[in-house]
């Protein structure tokens, strides 16, 4: 009579098989990740959402997700789950690096802006160190290539740097822009709690934005830091000192503080936003003012069709995706419905 295999042995075998499957699927992930990290092998397209918050970035995000394009937007994102044969563990690991870098960058920018807006007597952090961290994360996110569309803060805050990095690693850099009347934009933006903390350069001599590179202007936070560094170096030579500390609060204010505390603050922000919008429009592949359209309210489905019809590269990308990308709350890795997004 054959001996029966003990039950615990069967459980051990099943457990070992599961571990092997996870190991193999992770190997597949890292092989695909390594191949995607080669200089230009699969970096055919990246979409940079140039629209600032309160211009319709939420619906633009939903539109790219409907087209099956993995996208980031603040604390939510969407990922393509066509490869559902991979275990759920590996499915999450496929995107976890990209999500972690996105959240790090989001927090770095938002925390600095919140501190500056609070007008606290404490310092908000060394500007040179902050810039170095930001630029490293920008490089990581651009090189990673898992997420093809980047919307809203922190990306619109760092658009010149993203644009420069993307041009070096992608065959096609697509800029999609959501616009709004500058006066209405500023009025609406400062009425929102989160809008009050947008970083804005104190230096009124900041050079006007370049319509080819998008560098310059008082919304370009990295250029503002660079100018402050140059000014500090000149002052060091005059004062004959070794180093001079540059803090974020010395360089930036928030648009709400500027409007509340200075006579011409509102006008200054309106003017800068108009310059920003004009420059972005001149190089964007798709630009729309969702608040000035004569038709009825634009739905995410209509906007997705507009993008698909206007940008042939997006049509090609959609052919690779059999369905809409799944929207996920990044903080909890929880799937959410399109209609749940405010």
Rosetta blueprint (number, residue, H / E / L):
1 X L
2 X L
3 X L
4 X L
5 X L
6 X L
7 X H
8 X H
9 X H
10 X H
11 X H
12 X H
13 X H
14 X H
15 X H
16 X H
17 X H
18 X H
19 X H
20 X H
21 X H
22 X H
23 X H
24 X H
25 X H
26 X H
27 X H
28 X H
29 X H
30 X H
31 X H
32 X H
33 X H
34 X H
35 X H
36 X H
37 X L
38 X L
39 X L
40 X L
41 X L
42 X L
43 X L
44 X L
45 X E
46 X E
47 X E
48 X E
49 X E
50 X L
51 X L
52 X L
53 X L
54 X L
55 X L
56 X L
57 X H
58 X H
59 X H
60 X H
61 X H
62 X H
63 X H
64 X H
65 X H
66 X H
67 X L
68 X L
69 X L
70 X L
71 X E
72 X E
73 X E
74 X L
75 X L
76 X E
77 X E
78 X E
79 X E
80 X L
81 X L
82 X L
83 X L
84 X L
85 X L
86 X L
87 X L
88 X H
89 X H
90 X H
91 X H
92 X H
93 X H
94 X H
95 X H
96 X H
97 X H
98 X H
99 X H
100 X H
101 X H
102 X H
103 X H
104 X H
105 X H
106 X H
107 X H
108 X H
109 X H
110 X H
111 X H
112 X H
113 X H
114 X H
115 X H
116 X H
117 X H
118 X H
119 X L
120 X L
121 X L
122 X L
123 X L
124 X L
125 X L
126 X E
127 X H
128 X H
129 X H
130 X H
131 X H
132 X H
133 X H
134 X H
135 X H
136 X H
137 X H
138 X H
139 X H
140 X H
141 X H
142 X H
143 X H
144 X H
145 X L
146 X L
147 X L
148 X L
149 X E
150 X E
151 X E
152 X L
153 X L
154 X L
155 X L
156 X H
157 X H
158 X H
159 X H
160 X H
161 X H
162 X H
163 X H
164 X H
165 X H
166 X H
167 X H
168 X H
169 X H
170 X L
171 X L
172 X E
173 X E
174 X E
175 X E
176 X E
177 X E
178 X E
179 X E
180 X L
181 X L
182 X H
183 X H
184 X H
185 X H
186 X H
187 X H
188 X H
189 X H
190 X H
191 X H
192 X L
193 X L
194 X L
195 X H
196 X H
197 X H
198 X L
199 X E
200 X E
201 X E
202 X L
203 X L
204 X L
205 X L
206 X L
207 X L
208 X L
209 X L
210 X L
211 X L
212 X L
213 X L
214 X L
215 X L
216 X L
217 X L
218 X L
219 X L
220 X L
221 X H
222 X H
223 X H
224 X H
225 X H
226 X H
227 X H
228 X H
229 X H
230 X H
231 X H
232 X H
233 X H
234 X H
235 X H
236 X H
237 X H
238 X H
239 X H
240 X L
241 X L
242 X L
243 X L
244 X L
245 X L
246 X L
247 X E
248 X H
249 X H
250 X H
251 X H
252 X E
253 X E
254 X E
255 X H
256 X H
257 X H
258 X H
259 X H
260 X H
261 X H
262 X L
263 X L
264 X L
265 X H
266 X H
267 X H
268 X H
269 X H
270 X H
271 X H
272 X H
273 X H
274 X H
275 X H
276 X H
277 X H
278 X H
279 X H
280 X H
281 X H
282 X H
283 X H
284 X L
285 X L
286 X E
287 X E
288 X E
289 X E
290 X L
291 X L
292 X L
293 X L
294 X L
295 X L
296 X L
297 X L
298 X L
299 X L
300 X H
301 X H
302 X H
303 X H
304 X H
305 X H
306 X H
307 X H
308 X H
309 X H
310 X H
311 X L
312 X H
313 X H
314 X H
315 X H
316 X H
317 X H
318 X H
319 X H
320 X L
321 X L
322 X L
323 X L
324 X L
325 X L
326 X E
327 X E
328 X E
329 X E
330 X L
331 X L
332 X L
333 X L
334 X E
335 X E
336 X L
337 X L
338 X H
339 X H
340 X H
341 X L
342 X L
